[in-house]
Amino acid sequence: MAFQVSPGVLVQEIDLTRVIPAVSTSIGAFAGEFRKGPVDEIITISSEQNLVDTFGKPDSSNFEDFFSADNFLQYANNLKVVRVTNSGLLNASADGTGILIKNTDDYTNNYAAGQGAVGTFAARTGGAWGNNLQVSTCPSATAFEQNGATTINDSSITVGDTVITVTDGTALNVGDILSISTTAATNDYDDGEQYRVTGIDTHDITIVQHPRASGGVKRSFTDGSNIRRRWRFYDQVSGAPGTSPFVSDRGGSNDEIHVVVIDEDGGISGVVGQVLETFSNLSKAADAKTAQGDNNYYPDVLYNRSQFIYWMDHNTSGSNWGNNASGTTYTAVNTPTLESLSAGADGSAKTVGEQKTAYDKFLDTETVDISLIISGKGDGTHVDNMISLAESRKDCVAFASPERADVVNITNSNTQMQNVLDFFNGIASSSYIVFDSGYKYMYDRYSDVFRYVPLNGDIAGLCARTDITNDSWFSPAGLNRGIIRGAVKLAFNPDKTQRDTLYPKRINPVVTFPGQGTVLFGDKTGLTSPSAFDRINVRRLFIVLEKAISTASKFSLFEFNDEFTRAQFRNLVEPFLREVQGRRGITDFLVVCDETNNTGEVIDRNEFLAEIFIKPARSINFITLKFIATRTGVAFEEVAG
């Protein structure tokens, strides 16, 4: 307390209005194989389209992983995804040497300054998808448009010809747009008659009408007629590159460059030759800025804005590129480049160890907030790893399905049941894991086929949806909250007798009921011993309580362990628990935080103890209906009760 020398009034404020903060309960976590995207980095995904944009569409090698993630997103909109680094994964590059750039941090630390540079450009992420990319640069006004690039050396050109002989075919590039003068040594080009170069063989060039993709020359030409060449992507930008105002103001020149990214084979956009990105009037000056003050140095712009490529090194024909602007003349490169990226590779299928390394990104509870761990496909070792992760964090639940071979393409349902039992019998006991009975058959609209996909992404999604519609302590099972989306059929649809065998063994059946849909028909955790924690709703109730109260308890750190602090803690926790009780999560509670458990010995150890006794609400698993027929004239009071 502040000391007063003379009489007066000292005003102090003590805040007793703090409440228990709301905590997240529906954030999913998943690590798997994808077609593209950063690796070993947590990316937050909010929708199916976001998943496709970031990690690519599913294919025959990764559809189980893709749809495990996607199925969760059908119920919720917050999924943290890590792409697994598998052996042999490589980014495509312009010089045909595959190189693994895991993510932006890896690029920044190892490649951004040109160290270890491979090619002029590399695909943004690893995978064979990058082999579809082409990058064209236009680094000068001459590269953009050149009069007299070459001349016709052919006296017999007639209307309709598609092959003409020129003095120097190497002055052109496939894709260039050409205009031809009417007579020798003139520049009276008719831009209404333009042609695209489709092939070059020393002096013979093949052309088609532009913008048409067919048809030969529209008229005959004179031997010696000039040819004006335009960069093939001239219509994607406003004009030829020159000198930017930033560089001009500092006495430099010739710094501008255009960069275009193309889908060469159509494997990304579905359209051969589709322009994917255009970057106009970038600068070769390392310190360049736009009029708005944004960084305009072309490697940095590509790093910050491109979805497809990284810069790896400068064009070797250009000098001074990468210097500061002051007084610098950037050497012109008078021919546009067109570089096809290659040597990208998907690598081999992920191992359990690689999968674990990716999931370990979720270990840190202080920096990574998750609630529901989707295991996707995997063997028993993988499931045990998921249990270890969840138990290490103690603030989330993992979800696991049996292996594909246990239930898919097996015609005998009793064999399927025994396979599922055998798989989960080998899994450790834990209340932080939830087991389901198999795979669902669903439509893959990206490949126009039907595929079997593990159900654990759906089951995690049901929990997330329950959080939204009710609360975490409600069971996600049953006809009210347990309907599985997008299931055409189940690989294994257990009947009542089979469910009676599975359920006591911690396995939650997923069942299709005619006219009622496909339903999660159990709410057990993977705990083997009888306990309140053998139910999903109870485990998730305690996760919410523990997470919320422990977060609020941080405000007591470094305060005095006295009755004031203890009372403040009780006044914080008890209203929160009463609210949970009112929302049917618990039936009763008791908070003990006083001198009985905060003894002198505890205080001297700088500790603070609170005991919170909880009676959790229990879900109904068994319903017995008794229908009793009575004789006429018998009062119900005589037979009831």
VENDARA-V424638 format. One record per pair of residues at least 12 apart in sequence whose C-alpha atoms are under 7 Angstrom apart, sorted by the first residue. I is the first residue (numbers start at 0). J is the second residue. Records with the same first field share a line. If there is no record, write none. Layout:
I->J  J
//
This chain:
17->571
18->571
19->547  548  551  571  575
20->547  551
21->547
22->547
24->370  466
25->370  371  463  466
26->77  78  369  370  371
27->77  78  79  369  370  371  372  373
28->78  79  80  369  371  372  373
29->68  79  80  81  372  373  374
30->80  81  82  83  354  357  358
31->64  81  82  83
32->61  64  82  83
33->54  55  61  65  82
34->54  55  56  126  128
35->54  55  124  125  126
36->53  54  124
37->82  101  102  124
38->81  82  83  84  101  102
39->81  82  83  84  101  357
40->81  102
41->79  80  81
42->79  80  81
43->77  78  79  80
44->77  78  79  80
45->76  77  78
46->72  76
47->69  72
56->445
63->375  376  452  453
64->375  376
66->452
67->375  453  456
68->456
70->456  457
71->456  457  459  460
74->460  461  463  464
75->460  463  464
81->357
83->353  354  357
84->353
85->346  347  348  349  353
86->346  347
87->344  345  346  347
88->125  126  344  345  346
89->125  126  343  344  345
90->121  122  124  125  126  129  343  344
91->121  122  125  129  130  340  341  342  343
92->117  118  120  121  122  340  341  342
93->118  119  120  121  338  339  340  341
94->117  118
95->340  341  342
96->117  342
97->342  343
99->125
100->124  125
101->124
110->311
111->311
113->311  312
116->311  312
117->311
118->311  312
119->310  311  312  313  314
120->308  309  310  311
121->308  309  310  311  340
122->307  308  309
123->306  307  308  309
125->343  344
126->343  344  345
127->343  344  345
129->340  343
130->340  341  342  343
131->262  263  264  265  266  267
132->260  261  262  263  339  340
133->260  261  262  263  337  338  339  340
134->259  260  261  337  338  339
135->258  259  260  335  336  337  338
136->256  257  258  259  335  336  337
137->256  257  258  335  336
138->240  255  256  257  331  332  335
139->240  241  256  331  332  333
140->239  240  241
141->333
142->230  332  333  334  335
143->229  230  233  239
144->228  229  230
145->227  228  229
146->226  227  228
147->225  226  227
148->170  226  227  228
149->165  166  167  170  225  226
150->165  166  223  224  225  226
151->164  165  166  222  223  224  225
152->164  165  166  222  223
153->165  222
154->221  222
156->219  220
157->218  219
158->215  216  217  218  219
159->214  215  216  217
160->215  216
161->205  206  207  215  216
162->203  204  205  206
163->203  204  205
164->202  203  204
165->202  203
166->202
167->201  202
168->199  201  202  203  204
169->201
173->196  197  198  199
174->195  196  197  231
175->195  196  228  229  230  231
176->193  194  195  196  228  229  230  231
177->193  194  195  226  227  228  229
178->190  192  193  194  226  227  228
179->224  225  226  227
180->224  225  226
181->220  224
182->220  221  224
183->221  222  223  224  225
184->223  224  225
185->225
186->225
193->208  209
194->206  207  208  209
195->207  208  209
230->335
236->279
240->255  256  257  280
241->253  254  255
242->254  255
243->255
245->287  288
246->324  325
249->324  325  326
250->325  326
251->324  325  326  327  328
252->327  328  329
253->328  329  331
254->282  283  284  329
255->280  281  282  283
256->279  280  281  282
257->278  279  280  281
258->277  278  279
259->276  277  278
260->274  275  276  277
261->273  274  275
262->274  275
281->295  296  297
282->295  296  297
283->296  297  320  321
284->296  320  321  322  323  324
285->321  322  323
286->323  324
287->324
298->310
316->332
317->330  331  332
318->330
351->381
355->384
362->388  392
364->392
369->395
370->394  395  396
371->395  396  397  459
372->396  397  398
373->397  398  455  456  459
374->397  398  399  455
375->453  455  456
376->402  453
377->402
378->402
379->426
382->399
383->426  427
385->397
386->431  432
389->431
390->431
394->542  546
395->542
396->431  432
397->431  432  433
398->432  433  434  455  459
399->433  434  435  455
400->434  435  436  437  453  454  455
401->419  422  436  437
405->418  419
406->437  490  491
407->490
412->491
415->491
416->497
419->436
420->501
428->525  526  527
429->525  526
430->524  525  526  532  533  538
431->524
432->524  525
433->523  524  525
434->505  506  507  525
435->455  506  507  508  509
436->506  507  508  509
437->453  454  490  491
438->451  452  453  454  489  490
439->451  452  453  454  486  488  489  490
440->452  486  487  488  489  490
441->485  486  487
457->483
461->475  481
462->475
465->480
471->536  539  540
472->536  537  539  540  584
473->536
474->522  535  536  618
476->519  520  521  522
477->518  519  520
478->518
481->518  519
482->516  517  518  519
483->517  518
486->517
492->509  510  511
493->508  510
505->523  524  525  527
507->520  521  522  523
508->520  521
522->534  535
523->535
537->615
548->572
560->602  607
562->593
565->592  593
569->590  592
583->616
584->615  616
585->613  614  615  616
586->614  615  616
587->613  614
588->612  613  614
589->611  612  613
590->610  611  612
591->609  610  611
592->608  609  610
596->608
//
